[in-house]
Amino acid sequence: MGQLQLWLSALEMGCFFGLLALAYYLVLVGAGFFNFAIGPYAMVGGLCTSYLVLYEDMNVWAAAAVAVLASAALAVVTELAVVRQVQRRAGRGELPALVAVAAVLFAIQQLGGYLFGYTTLPGQNLFTFDPVPIGDTIAQPSTVVLLGFTVVAFAAAALWIRSTRTGRLLRAVGDSTHAAGLLGLPVNRIRLIAFLVSGLLAGITGLLFAPKAGVSSLSGLSWALSGFLAMVVGGTGSVWAPLAGGLLLGLVEVFVPYYFGGQSHVYGLLLVALLFFAFKPNGLFVRRIRA
């Protein structure tokens, strides 16, 4: 494998991690909460699409629509039936809700295995065109689509949060849910929007990445951890920060096993996590508070 192909693979992995981290970021900004079920939402997006196409002979676009809507529905249910209820009973304490969401993570994985099987299914391409030559290598259609969607998704998120009323309300609610409630802001509606948009984003991300290496019901946990780590590394100082964290992890994911072999990328990711938690817990980009 040439160096250019390695860089392209690292870019693809980084964009995938960054998109998952963006889904985390939207919930954190809009609800002040870490939603660890992001990975399973992405898994549903990819696995449901493949299952409907392969076993139900459904058109790939129709299958993708069903899968993404299912991911969004799971995100809405997570907020309405789990997070909101637990926080209401626990006085909006974070720990009980985090434990409940961790349970949701594993519940969705088990549900995915029950509905779609426990084997790895090949991902489905939404677009089919010839590979794009880049120097001495080529980019597969799935790679080109994922990279293009990454740019569009981050640009749209930045525009939404900075330039729309809903985006500004999202930040206000995330900064202080209690204060936003006292000011009469629609806290519950904004939180629900944050979960809904993150579910849609995760579902699309999962189905776009699935052609890379397939998807199974067990993919959700590893994707959840990767997205969370990318957000921690990137920080919350900018909408683009999750992408920076994702790209850094993508480099580790690809180049560490290339030079050291085996499962060394696992230790590389662990080392990155330890370094950031120890020396830069706020990530690369820290959100500045105006005095």
TORKOL-4160 file (C-alpha; in steps of 0.2 Angstrom, whole numbers, padded with zeros to 4 digits, m for minus):
291
<pt num="1" X="0000" Y="0000" Z="0000"/>
<pt num="2" X="0007" Y="0017" Z="m0005"/>
<pt num="3" X="0009" Y="0032" Z="0006"/>
<pt num="4" X="m0005" Y="0041" Z="m0004"/>
<pt num="5" X="m0017" Y="0027" Z="m0001"/>
<pt num="6" X="m0013" Y="0027" Z="0017"/>
<pt num="7" X="m0016" Y="0046" Z="0019"/>
<pt num="8" X="m0033" Y="0043" Z="0009"/>
<pt num="9" X="m0038" Y="0029" Z="0021"/>
<pt num="10" X="m0033" Y="0040" Z="0036"/>
<pt num="11" X="m0043" Y="0054" Z="0029"/>
<pt num="12" X="m0058" Y="0043" Z="0027"/>
<pt num="13" X="m0057" Y="0036" Z="0044"/>
<pt num="14" X="m0054" Y="0053" Z="0052"/>
<pt num="15" X="m0070" Y="0060" Z="0043"/>
<pt num="16" X="m0080" Y="0045" Z="0050"/>
<pt num="17" X="m0074" Y="0048" Z="0067"/>
<pt num="18" X="m0077" Y="0066" Z="0065"/>
<pt num="19" X="m0095" Y="0064" Z="0060"/>
<pt num="20" X="m0099" Y="0053" Z="0075"/>
<pt num="21" X="m0090" Y="0066" Z="0086"/>
<pt num="22" X="m0101" Y="0080" Z="0078"/>
<pt num="23" X="m0117" Y="0070" Z="0083"/>
<pt num="24" X="m0110" Y="0069" Z="0101"/>
<pt num="25" X="m0106" Y="0088" Z="0100"/>
<pt num="26" X="m0124" Y="0093" Z="0094"/>
<pt num="27" X="m0131" Y="0084" Z="0109"/>
<pt num="28" X="m0118" Y="0091" Z="0121"/>
<pt num="29" X="m0121" Y="0108" Z="0115"/>
<pt num="30" X="m0140" Y="0107" Z="0114"/>
<pt num="31" X="m0143" Y="0096" Z="0130"/>
<pt num="32" X="m0127" Y="0097" Z="0140"/>
<pt num="33" X="m0126" Y="0078" Z="0139"/>
<pt num="34" X="m0115" Y="0064" Z="0132"/>
<pt num="35" X="m0126" Y="0053" Z="0122"/>
<pt num="36" X="m0116" Y="0036" Z="0121"/>
<pt num="37" X="m0129" Y="0029" Z="0110"/>
<pt num="38" X="m0123" Y="0038" Z="0095"/>
<pt num="39" X="m0113" Y="0023" Z="0090"/>
<pt num="40" X="m0128" Y="0011" Z="0090"/>
<pt num="41" X="m0138" Y="0024" Z="0080"/>
<pt num="42" X="m0125" Y="0024" Z="0067"/>
<pt num="43" X="m0125" Y="0005" Z="0067"/>
<pt num="44" X="m0143" Y="0004" Z="0064"/>
<pt num="45" X="m0141" Y="0016" Z="0049"/>
<pt num="46" X="m0129" Y="0004" Z="0041"/>
<pt num="47" X="m0135" Y="m0013" Z="0046"/>
<pt num="48" X="m0154" Y="m0009" Z="0043"/>
<pt num="49" X="m0150" Y="m0003" Z="0025"/>
<pt num="50" X="m0139" Y="m0018" Z="0021"/>
<pt num="51" X="m0152" Y="m0030" Z="0028"/>
<pt num="52" X="m0167" Y="m0022" Z="0019"/>
<pt num="53" X="m0157" Y="m0022" Z="0002"/>
<pt num="54" X="m0150" Y="m0040" Z="0004"/>
<pt num="55" X="m0164" Y="m0049" Z="0012"/>
<pt num="56" X="m0180" Y="m0039" Z="0008"/>
<pt num="57" X="m0175" Y="m0034" Z="m0010"/>
<pt num="58" X="m0178" Y="m0016" Z="m0006"/>
<pt num="59" X="m0172" Y="m0002" Z="m0016"/>
<pt num="60" X="m0156" Y="0005" Z="m0008"/>
<pt num="61" X="m0162" Y="0023" Z="m0007"/>
<pt num="62" X="m0179" Y="0017" Z="0001"/>
<pt num="63" X="m0169" Y="0006" Z="0013"/>
<pt num="64" X="m0158" Y="0020" Z="0017"/>
<pt num="65" X="m0172" Y="0031" Z="0021"/>
<pt num="66" X="m0180" Y="0018" Z="0032"/>
<pt num="67" X="m0164" Y="0015" Z="0041"/>
<pt num="68" X="m0160" Y="0034" Z="0044"/>
<pt num="69" X="m0178" Y="0037" Z="0051"/>
<pt num="70" X="m0176" Y="0022" Z="0062"/>
<pt num="71" X="m0160" Y="0030" Z="0069"/>
<pt num="72" X="m0168" Y="0046" Z="0072"/>
<pt num="73" X="m0183" Y="0038" Z="0080"/>
<pt num="74" X="m0171" Y="0029" Z="0092"/>
<pt num="75" X="m0163" Y="0045" Z="0096"/>
<pt num="76" X="m0180" Y="0053" Z="0100"/>
<pt num="77" X="m0185" Y="0038" Z="0111"/>
<pt num="78" X="m0169" Y="0040" Z="0120"/>
<pt num="79" X="m0172" Y="0058" Z="0125"/>
<pt num="80" X="m0191" Y="0056" Z="0128"/>
<pt num="81" X="m0192" Y="0039" Z="0137"/>
<pt num="82" X="m0175" Y="0038" Z="0145"/>
<pt num="83" X="m0164" Y="0053" Z="0147"/>
<pt num="84" X="m0178" Y="0065" Z="0151"/>
<pt num="85" X="m0187" Y="0053" Z="0163"/>
<pt num="86" X="m0171" Y="0048" Z="0172"/>
<pt num="87" X="m0166" Y="0066" Z="0174"/>
<pt num="88" X="m0183" Y="0071" Z="0181"/>
<pt num="89" X="m0182" Y="0058" Z="0194"/>
<pt num="90" X="m0164" Y="0061" Z="0198"/>
<pt num="91" X="m0165" Y="0080" Z="0199"/>
<pt num="92" X="m0157" Y="0081" Z="0182"/>
<pt num="93" X="m0141" Y="0072" Z="0189"/>
<pt num="94" X="m0130" Y="0067" Z="0175"/>
<pt num="95" X="m0124" Y="0050" Z="0182"/>
<pt num="96" X="m0140" Y="0041" Z="0182"/>
<pt num="97" X="m0144" Y="0047" Z="0165"/>
<pt num="98" X="m0127" Y="0041" Z="0158"/>
<pt num="99" X="m0129" Y="0024" Z="0166"/>
<pt num="100" X="m0147" Y="0023" Z="0158"/>
<pt num="101" X="m0140" Y="0028" Z="0141"/>
<pt num="102" X="m0126" Y="0015" Z="0142"/>
<pt num="103" X="m0140" Y="0002" Z="0145"/>
<pt num="104" X="m0148" Y="0009" Z="0129"/>
<pt num="105" X="m0132" Y="0007" Z="0119"/>
<pt num="106" X="m0132" Y="m0012" Z="0123"/>
<pt num="107" X="m0150" Y="m0014" Z="0121"/>
<pt num="108" X="m0150" Y="m0007" Z="0103"/>
<pt num="109" X="m0135" Y="m0018" Z="0099"/>
<pt num="110" X="m0145" Y="m0033" Z="0105"/>
<pt num="111" X="m0161" Y="m0027" Z="0096"/>
<pt num="112" X="m0150" Y="m0025" Z="0080"/>
<pt num="113" X="m0144" Y="m0043" Z="0082"/>
<pt num="114" X="m0161" Y="m0050" Z="0085"/>
<pt num="115" X="m0169" Y="m0041" Z="0070"/>
<pt num="116" X="m0155" Y="m0041" Z="0057"/>
<pt num="117" X="m0144" Y="m0056" Z="0063"/>
<pt num="118" X="m0127" Y="m0056" Z="0071"/>
<pt num="119" X="m0116" Y="m0058" Z="0055"/>
<pt num="120" X="m0107" Y="m0044" Z="0047"/>
<pt num="121" X="m0116" Y="m0038" Z="0032"/>
<pt num="122" X="m0108" Y="m0028" Z="0017"/>
<pt num="123" X="m0112" Y="m0010" Z="0016"/>
<pt num="124" X="m0122" Y="m0003" Z="0002"/>
<pt num="125" X="m0117" Y="0011" Z="m0010"/>
<pt num="126" X="m0130" Y="0025" Z="m0012"/>
<pt num="127" X="m0120" Y="0031" Z="m0028"/>
<pt num="128" X="m0111" Y="0021" Z="m0041"/>
<pt num="129" X="m0098" Y="0028" Z="m0052"/>
<pt num="130" X="m0081" Y="0024" Z="m0057"/>
<pt num="131" X="m0067" Y="0026" Z="m0044"/>
<pt num="132" X="m0058" Y="0043" Z="m0044"/>
<pt num="133" X="m0040" Y="0043" Z="m0048"/>
<pt num="134" X="m0029" Y="0052" Z="m0036"/>
<pt num="135" X="m0010" Y="0052" Z="m0041"/>
<pt num="136" X="m0005" Y="0034" Z="m0041"/>
<pt num="137" X="m0020" Y="0028" Z="m0031"/>
<pt num="138" X="m0039" Y="0028" Z="m0033"/>
<pt num="139" X="m0053" Y="0034" Z="m0022"/>
<pt num="140" X="m0068" Y="0022" Z="m0021"/>
<pt num="141" X="m0085" Y="0029" Z="m0023"/>
<pt num="142" X="m0090" Y="0026" Z="m0005"/>
<pt num="143" X="m0074" Y="0036" Z="0000"/>
<pt num="144" X="m0078" Y="0051" Z="m0011"/>
<pt num="145" X="m0096" Y="0052" Z="m0005"/>
<pt num="146" X="m0091" Y="0051" Z="0014"/>
<pt num="147" X="m0078" Y="0064" Z="0011"/>
<pt num="148" X="m0090" Y="0075" Z="0002"/>
<pt num="149" X="m0104" Y="0073" Z="0015"/>
<pt num="150" X="m0092" Y="0077" Z="0029"/>
<pt num="151" X="m0088" Y="0094" Z="0022"/>
<pt num="152" X="m0107" Y="0097" Z="0019"/>
<pt num="153" X="m0112" Y="0091" Z="0036"/>
<pt num="154" X="m0099" Y="0102" Z="0046"/>
<pt num="155" X="m0103" Y="0117" Z="0035"/>
<pt num="156" X="m0122" Y="0115" Z="0038"/>
<pt num="157" X="m0120" Y="0112" Z="0056"/>
<pt num="158" X="m0109" Y="0128" Z="0058"/>
<pt num="159" X="m0121" Y="0138" Z="0048"/>
<pt num="160" X="m0136" Y="0132" Z="0058"/>
<pt num="161" X="m0128" Y="0135" Z="0075"/>
<pt num="162" X="m0121" Y="0152" Z="0072"/>
<pt num="163" X="m0134" Y="0159" Z="0060"/>
<pt num="164" X="m0151" Y="0153" Z="0065"/>
<pt num="165" X="m0163" Y="0156" Z="0080"/>
<pt num="166" X="m0164" Y="0137" Z="0083"/>
<pt num="167" X="m0145" Y="0136" Z="0083"/>
<pt num="168" X="m0143" Y="0150" Z="0095"/>
<pt num="169" X="m0156" Y="0143" Z="0107"/>
<pt num="170" X="m0147" Y="0126" Z="0106"/>
<pt num="171" X="m0131" Y="0134" Z="0113"/>
<pt num="172" X="m0141" Y="0144" Z="0126"/>
<pt num="173" X="m0150" Y="0128" Z="0132"/>
<pt num="174" X="m0134" Y="0118" Z="0132"/>
<pt num="175" X="m0125" Y="0132" Z="0142"/>
<pt num="176" X="m0137" Y="0131" Z="0156"/>
<pt num="177" X="m0153" Y="0121" Z="0155"/>
<pt num="178" X="m0159" Y="0128" Z="0172"/>
<pt num="179" X="m0156" Y="0146" Z="0167"/>
<pt num="180" X="m0164" Y="0144" Z="0150"/>
<pt num="181" X="m0179" Y="0137" Z="0158"/>
<pt num="182" X="m0180" Y="0152" Z="0170"/>
<pt num="183" X="m0179" Y="0163" Z="0154"/>
<pt num="184" X="m0194" Y="0154" Z="0147"/>
<pt num="185" X="m0185" Y="0146" Z="0133"/>
<pt num="186" X="m0192" Y="0130" Z="0125"/>
<pt num="187" X="m0179" Y="0119" Z="0134"/>
<pt num="188" X="m0188" Y="0102" Z="0130"/>
<pt num="189" X="m0191" Y="0106" Z="0112"/>
<pt num="190" X="m0173" Y="0111" Z="0109"/>
<pt num="191" X="m0166" Y="0096" Z="0118"/>
<pt num="192" X="m0177" Y="0085" Z="0107"/>
<pt num="193" X="m0171" Y="0094" Z="0091"/>
<pt num="194" X="m0153" Y="0091" Z="0097"/>
<pt num="195" X="m0156" Y="0072" Z="0099"/>
<pt num="196" X="m0166" Y="0071" Z="0083"/>
<pt num="197" X="m0153" Y="0079" Z="0072"/>
<pt num="198" X="m0139" Y="0069" Z="0080"/>
<pt num="199" X="m0149" Y="0053" Z="0077"/>
<pt num="200" X="m0151" Y="0058" Z="0058"/>
<pt num="201" X="m0133" Y="0062" Z="0057"/>
<pt num="202" X="m0127" Y="0046" Z="0065"/>
<pt num="203" X="m0138" Y="0036" Z="0054"/>
<pt num="204" X="m0132" Y="0043" Z="0038"/>
<pt num="205" X="m0114" Y="0042" Z="0044"/>
<pt num="206" X="m0116" Y="0023" Z="0048"/>
<pt num="207" X="m0123" Y="0019" Z="0031"/>
<pt num="208" X="m0110" Y="0029" Z="0022"/>
<pt num="209" X="m0096" Y="0021" Z="0031"/>
<pt num="210" X="m0102" Y="0003" Z="0030"/>
<pt num="211" X="m0095" Y="m0001" Z="0013"/>
<pt num="212" X="m0078" Y="0002" Z="0020"/>
<pt num="213" X="m0078" Y="m0014" Z="0030"/>
<pt num="214" X="m0096" Y="m0020" Z="0033"/>
<pt num="215" X="m0107" Y="m0018" Z="0048"/>
<pt num="216" X="m0113" Y="m0029" Z="0062"/>
<pt num="217" X="m0124" Y="m0027" Z="0077"/>
<pt num="218" X="m0108" Y="m0026" Z="0087"/>
<pt num="219" X="m0101" Y="m0011" Z="0078"/>
<pt num="220" X="m0111" Y="0001" Z="0089"/>
<pt num="221" X="m0100" Y="0000" Z="0104"/>
<pt num="222" X="m0083" Y="0003" Z="0095"/>
<pt num="223" X="m0091" Y="0017" Z="0085"/>
<pt num="224" X="m0098" Y="0025" Z="0101"/>
<pt num="225" X="m0080" Y="0024" Z="0109"/>
<pt num="226" X="m0072" Y="0031" Z="0093"/>
<pt num="227" X="m0084" Y="0045" Z="0091"/>
<pt num="228" X="m0083" Y="0050" Z="0110"/>
<pt num="229" X="m0064" Y="0050" Z="0109"/>
<pt num="230" X="m0064" Y="0061" Z="0094"/>
<pt num="231" X="m0074" Y="0073" Z="0102"/>
<pt num="232" X="m0064" Y="0073" Z="0118"/>
<pt num="233" X="m0048" Y="0076" Z="0107"/>
<pt num="234" X="m0055" Y="0089" Z="0097"/>
<pt num="235" X="m0064" Y="0099" Z="0111"/>
<pt num="236" X="m0080" Y="0109" Z="0110"/>
<pt num="237" X="m0072" Y="0126" Z="0106"/>
<pt num="238" X="m0079" Y="0125" Z="0088"/>
<pt num="239" X="m0091" Y="0116" Z="0077"/>
<pt num="240" X="m0076" Y="0110" Z="0067"/>
<pt num="241" X="m0067" Y="0104" Z="0083"/>
<pt num="242" X="m0074" Y="0086" Z="0082"/>
<pt num="243" X="m0067" Y="0085" Z="0064"/>
<pt num="244" X="m0050" Y="0089" Z="0070"/>
<pt num="245" X="m0051" Y="0076" Z="0084"/>
<pt num="246" X="m0057" Y="0063" Z="0071"/>
<pt num="247" X="m0043" Y="0067" Z="0059"/>
<pt num="248" X="m0030" Y="0065" Z="0072"/>
<pt num="249" X="m0038" Y="0048" Z="0077"/>
<pt num="250" X="m0039" Y="0043" Z="0059"/>
<pt num="251" X="m0020" Y="0045" Z="0057"/>
<pt num="252" X="m0017" Y="0034" Z="0073"/>
<pt num="253" X="m0029" Y="0021" Z="0066"/>
<pt num="254" X="m0020" Y="0019" Z="0050"/>
<pt num="255" X="m0002" Y="0023" Z="0052"/>
<pt num="256" X="0001" Y="0015" Z="0069"/>
<pt num="257" X="m0003" Y="m0003" Z="0063"/>
<pt num="258" X="0006" Y="0000" Z="0046"/>
<pt num="259" X="0022" Y="0003" Z="0055"/>
<pt num="260" X="0020" Y="m0007" Z="0071"/>
<pt num="261" X="0008" Y="m0021" Z="0065"/>
<pt num="262" X="m0006" Y="m0031" Z="0073"/>
<pt num="263" X="m0018" Y="m0023" Z="0085"/>
<pt num="264" X="m0006" Y="m0009" Z="0089"/>
<pt num="265" X="m0019" Y="0004" Z="0084"/>
<pt num="266" X="m0029" Y="0000" Z="0099"/>
<pt num="267" X="m0014" Y="0004" Z="0110"/>
<pt num="268" X="m0011" Y="0020" Z="0100"/>
<pt num="269" X="m0029" Y="0026" Z="0103"/>
<pt num="270" X="m0027" Y="0022" Z="0121"/>
<pt num="271" X="m0011" Y="0032" Z="0122"/>
<pt num="272" X="m0019" Y="0047" Z="0114"/>
<pt num="273" X="m0034" Y="0045" Z="0126"/>
<pt num="274" X="m0023" Y="0045" Z="0141"/>
<pt num="275" X="m0012" Y="0059" Z="0135"/>
<pt num="276" X="m0027" Y="0071" Z="0132"/>
<pt num="277" X="m0037" Y="0066" Z="0148"/>
<pt num="278" X="m0021" Y="0069" Z="0158"/>
<pt num="279" X="m0014" Y="0085" Z="0150"/>
<pt num="280" X="m0027" Y="0092" Z="0139"/>
<pt num="281" X="m0044" Y="0087" Z="0145"/>
<pt num="282" X="m0053" Y="0101" Z="0136"/>
<pt num="283" X="m0047" Y="0095" Z="0119"/>
<pt num="284" X="m0038" Y="0105" Z="0106"/>
<pt num="285" X="m0051" Y="0118" Z="0104"/>
<pt num="286" X="m0058" Y="0125" Z="0120"/>
<pt num="287" X="m0074" Y="0135" Z="0121"/>
<pt num="288" X="m0071" Y="0153" Z="0126"/>
<pt num="289" X="m0083" Y="0161" Z="0138"/>
<pt num="290" X="m0086" Y="0180" Z="0136"/>
<pt num="291" X="m0085" Y="0190" Z="0151"/>
